[in-house]
Amino acid sequence: MAVCLCLSCHDDLDQFPETGILTENYYNSQESVESTVTASYNNLQGLYSYYMILWGEVTSDNAYVQAPNSNGGVSSLEDFTWSTTTGFVNSIWNSSYDGIFHTNMVLEVIDEVQFSSSEVKNVRRGEVLFIRSFLYDNLTTIYGDVPLLTKVTDPSYAFDDTRTPKAEVYDQIEADLLEAIDLLPVTYAAGRADKQAARAILAKNYMKRGMFAQAVQQLQQIVGTGKYSLVDIGDLYGVENEGNAEDVFSIQYASELDGNSEGSAYYYNFTQPDNQGGRGAMAMEPAFYNLFDAADKRRDLINVSDNAYYANKWTPSPNNNTGDGGDNHYVVRYADVLLMLAEALNETGGSAEALTHLNAVRTRAGLSGITSTNQAVLRDAIALERRFELFGEGHRWADLLRSGNAVSIMNNFFASEGKNIVVQDFRVLAPIPQSQVDITAMQQNPGY
């Protein structure tokens, strides 16, 4: 089991200045800054415990909501009927900007605070630049143009009415991550950002922008470290396998810590139906399950219960505490890196090399290799392999968006399943939360 970081908010985090204006009395020590860096990581726990996973899976041809009464309006993800006031629309926005607030607080004061060493100070700067970039990358995927805040602004107060064009946000993400790569260590403790984590998020952003050659450069550097490898499927999930050689960056959770406040609820939310004590928030589509080759070891990671299919990538909580599981969440793992590299190489004329990385993942799953180097054939094969490899981990909707075919793929899927659902083009973006529009006159996304 990996060493788990305690990512709870320290007591002094309750002493944030009410207006968001920093005071000398608060930020006068390394300890205070360290606490806020910890709070920035802690923010990721909440984001990825529920809504970000569902946004990536249920809003796709991978999964549906087994129990329609799951909270936060998640059933609207399945049929594309969310609105400007749906719970998850507000929750993802607010949690993301809360995290950005914490990172900006650190960046505002860190130069003036005495640290034990310049090396530690540089690493802390790199960590918050990484987290801020990661949050903005998610925000642009979900909402499109968003306010770009690089100075301290208390998220409980109104933004102005400006939404920054996402191209400018991308430029900030790139600049921040390149700086973070310079500042972060080659290897760091589990759950803390290092150079390879920053390169992976930068590569994802490059691919979203169609900058595949730049993505290849970053991904090849990760592979070239020799630090990572594909582990056996049986050694990939579960608390006992955390910190394995495939983990590039993961969000840390721990059971029975800080009054059971540091655990995850993945097993309860996503692995158990509602009539067996779970939430039933996500079940895999039968049509997706039927795509698996019988020899594919990953098919065994789907559990069949009451004629429904559940991703079985998480372990039960101890002491029957449904929200206190110990499972970490992979944000990036090595199989994802290899498949991204295969995709980026295929888009830049390197189809033969792309096959090597694609087939490494397939071989680990017990499958034979793909032989075609036709770009279109390989593009489809890589996309399908990403579904098989990463299901339940929150990647599919972003992959569909990156393909440029999300709407047509989903409409074809619904038609093939006989579902009376038609996805309109504007649904590729979520709405800006109505609460923000009301207090700022911020322009709403089209269609809402």
N, C-alpha and C positions, 0 to 999 in steps of 0.2 A: 504493500500500500504506500502511495506517495505521501510525503510529508505535507500536511495540509496547512495552508496559511489561515490564520484567524483573521477573517475579513470583516469582523464586526466593527461598527462605528464606536470609537472610543468616547468616553464621557465628554471630553472637551469638544466633540463635534456638535454637541447641543448648544454651544456658546457662539455659533455663527452670528455675526452682526446682523440685526434684523433687516437692515436696508441693503445688505450685500456689500456695503462699503467696508473695506478691511481696516482693522484697527491695529495700532502698534502693540497693544497689550495682548492681543490674541496671537499674532504671528511673530513671536519673538524667539522661537526655538525650533530646532530641528524636529523635536518630538511633535510639535503642532503640525508642521508640514507633513511629517510621516503619517500622522493620523488622517489627514485629508487625502493623501495618496491611497491609503487603505480604504477610505470611504469611496473613492473612485472605483476601485475594484469591487467593493461591496455592491455598488450600484448595478454591476453586470449580473450579479446573482439574481436580483429581482427581475431584471429584464428577460433573462434566459430561463427562468423557472417555469414559464407558461406561455406567454403571448408570442414571443419571438419564434418558438418552436411551432406553434400552431399557425402563425402567419406563413411560415415556410413550407408547411406540409398540407394543411387542410385547404389552403387556397391553391390547390394543385390537383393533379390526377393521382397523387399518392395516397391520400387519406380523406376521411370524413369525420364528422362529429358523431360518435356512437350514442351519446346521451344529449339530446337537444337542450336540456336544462342546464348544461355546463355554463358557468357564469361568464360575464364580460362580453356577452354578445358573440361568442365564438361560433355559434351555429350560422351566423351570417357570413362567416368566412367560406363555408361550404357552398352556399348558393349565391355568393357575390351580392348580398343585399345590405351590407353594412352602410351606416349613415354617418353624418358628421358628429353624432352624439353617442355612437357605439362605444362601449367601455374600452376595448382594446385600442381603439384609435387614440383616445386620450391617454391611456396608460403608457403606451410605447413613447409617445411624444413627451409626456411629462417626465418619465423616468430617464429618458435620454438627455433631456436638457438639464435635469438635476445632476447627472453625471458630468456634463459639460461644465456646469457651474463649479463643481469641485475641482476639475482640472484647471479651469481658468484661475481659480483662487490660488492654486499652487504656482502657476506660471507668473502670476502677478507679483509674488513676494519672494520667490525662491532665491533670487540674486542677492537679496538683502539679508538673508538668514545665514547665520554661521552654522556650517555642517562639520561633522567629524573629519571629512575629507572631501576634496573636490570630486573624487571619483564617485562617492555616494551621491553627492548633489547632482552630478551629471546623469546618473542612472535614474534618479527620481524625476528629473526633467524628461528624460526619454520615456519613462513609463506613462506619465500623464499626456505627453504628446501622442503616444500610441493609443491610449484609451480615448482621447478626444477624437482622433482620426477614425477609430473603429466605430464610435457612435455616429459621427457624421456620415460615414459610409453607409450605415444602416438607414439613417434618416433619409438620405437622398434616394435610396432604393425604394423606400416605402412611400415617401411624400413628394419626391421631386425637389423643386426649389424650396429651400428652408432658410430661416434666418441664420446667418453665419456669425456666431458670437465668439470673439477671441479675447474679450475683456470681461471682467467680472460683471455679471448681470444676474441678480437674484431671480430664479425661475418662478418664484411666487408672485413676482411683479410683472406687469405687462411688457411684452416686447413692443418695439415700434411696429409699424405696418409693413416693414420691408422684408421681402423674401429674396434671398440672394440666389441668383441663377446658379444651378447646380454645377455648371462648368467652373465657376469661381470657387465653389465649395471643393470641387475635385482638386483644383490647384492648391488649395490650403491643405487638403489631405495629403497630397503628394509631398509638399514641402515639409509638413510636420513629420511624416513617416521617414523621409530621407534623413532628416535631422535625428529622429529617434534611432534609426539604424546606426548612425555614427556614435550615439551616446550609450546605447544599451550594450550589455555584455553578450558574448557569443552564446553563453549558456547561463540560465538563471534557475532559481527555485521553481518548483511546480506552481503554476498559476500566476507567475509573474512574467511580464513581457520580456523577451530578449530579441536579439537581432533577427532571428529566423521568424518569430511571430510577426514582427513588423514587416518583414519582406513578404510574408504570406498575405497579409491584409493589403499591402500595396499592390501585389500581383492581382488580387481579386478586384481592386479598384481599377487597375489598368485594363483588365479583361472586360469589365463593365463598360469601359469607354472605347473598346475596340482596339486598344493599344497592346496588341498581342506580342510584338517583339520586345517591348519593355517588360511585359509579364514574364516572358521566357528568361530574360536576364535575371530577374529576382528569384524565380523558381529554381533555376539551375544552380544558383548560389546556395539555396537551401539543400538541394540534393548533394551538392559538392562538399558540404561539410562532413558527410559520412556519419553524421550524428543520429540519423533516423533509419528505421527499417520497418518493413511490414511484419507484424507479429501474427501468430496463429489466430484465427477467428475466435477460438475459445479463450484466448488470453487478452482479448481486446476490451471487453466490457466487464463491469462489476467492480466493486470497491477494492477487491483484492488485486486488481490488475491496473490500478491507477498509476500514472507516472511511467507507463511502458514506453518502449522505443518508438512508438508511432505518434506520441502526443507532442504536437508542435505548440499549441496553446489551448488550454482548457480553463473553464471557470470552475473554481473550487467550492465544494460543499463538504460539510462534515456533520455526522450525527452526534447527538447528545453533547452539544457544545453551546455555551452561552444561553442556557435555558431552552435548548432545542430550537434556536433561532437561526442556525447556520446550515440547516439541512436542506435537501431538495425533495420535491414531491413528484419526481418523474414517474416512479412506479405507480403511485396512486393515480396520477392524472392520466397516464397514457398506456398503462399495461393491464389495468383491471376494468371490466365493465361496471356500469353503475349498479347492476343488481348483485354484484359480488363485493361491494364495499369500496369500489373505486369511483373515479369521477367519470370515466368513459369519455374523456374529452377528445380522444383521437383513436380511430381504428383505421387500419390500412384497407384500401379498396381491394375487394376480391379480384378485380381485373388486374391489379398490380401484382398481387400474390401469384396469380396464374401465369404471369410472364416469366417467372423464375424457371430456370432449367432444374430438373430434378436432382442434378448432381451439384448444384450450387449450395455450398455450405451456409451461405447467408440466408437462405430460405428458412433454415432452422431457427433463425433469430426472430421469426414471426410465430406467435403463439395463437392457436385457434381455440376460441372459447365462445360457446353459445352462437355458433355460426358467424362469428366475427373474428377478425384478424388483428392482432395487436403486436406492435413492435416490442420485442422482449429484450431490450438493451439495458434494462435497469433492474436493480435489486430492491427487495422490500425494505421498508424502514424498520429499525429495531423497536421493540416495545410497542408495536402497533401504532406508532405515531406517524400518521400518513404524510405529514409535511416535514419529516426529519430524516430523510434518506441520506446516504453518504455518497451517492453517485455524483461524480463530476460531469461536466458537459464539455465535449470536444467542440471547440470553435473551429480549429483547424487540426487535422491529423495528416499523417504522411500519405495515406492513400488519396486524400483530397489533393495534396500537393502534386502527386504523380499524375492524377487525372486532369488537373488544371494545366500542368505542363504538357501533357499529351494534346489537350485541346488547343493550347496556344501554339504549339509546334505545328499542328495540323493546319492552323490558320495562316501560318507563315512559311509554308512550303516544306516543312520538315516532317511529312507524314511517316516516313520510314522510321525515324527516331521516335515519333509519337507512339508507334506500335509497341516499342519496347516498354514504355511506361504503362500503357494500357494493359498489356498482357501480363505485366508483373502483378497487377491487381487481380486480373482474372485467374492467374495461376494460383494465387493465394486462396481464392474462392473455390478451387477445385475444378476449374473450367479450362478448356483448350484455348489456345490463342487465336486472335483475329489475324487474318493474313492479308486482307485487302488494304492497299495504300491509296485507294480512290478517296479523294478529300471528302466528298459528300457522304460516302458510305461510312468512312471513319468518323465523321462528325456525328452521325446518328448513333454509331456504336459507342462513342465516348459518352454522349448524353444519356444513353440507356444504362451504361455502366455506372454512371454517377447515381442514377436512381437506385440501382441494386445495392451499391456500396454505402450510400449515405442516407438511406430512408430513415425517417423518424428523427433526424438530427437537424432539420430546419433549413435545408439547402434548396429544395426542389423549385420553389416559386422564384427565387432569385435566378436559378439556372434558366427557367423558362423566360423570364424577362430578358436575360442576356441574349437568348437566342433570337429575340425579336418576334417570336411566334407564339407568345403566351396565350393570346386571345383565341387564335385559330386552333391551337392544340387543345385548349380547354373546351371550346365549343364542339370540336370533333369528339372529344371524350364524352361529354354529356350526351351528345346525340347517339353515340354507340351504346351508351348505358340506358337509353330510353328516358333520360331525365329531362324534364321540361325547364331547363335552365339555359339562358342565353347570356353570355358575358359580353358586355359592351366595352368598347375601346377605352373609355375613361377609367375603367376599373383597374387598369394597370397601376394606378396610384391610389393610395388611400386619401381621404379628405383631410384637410387641416382641421383639427378639433374645433367644433363650434365655439367652445369657450374662448379659444384664442381669437377667432374671427370677431366675436362679440366685443372683446375689450381692446382690440387693436385695429380693427378695420382691415386686417390682413386679407389679401385677395385669396379667395377659395380656389381649389383646383376645379377645372371644368367638369361639368356633369353633376356637381353636388349642390 
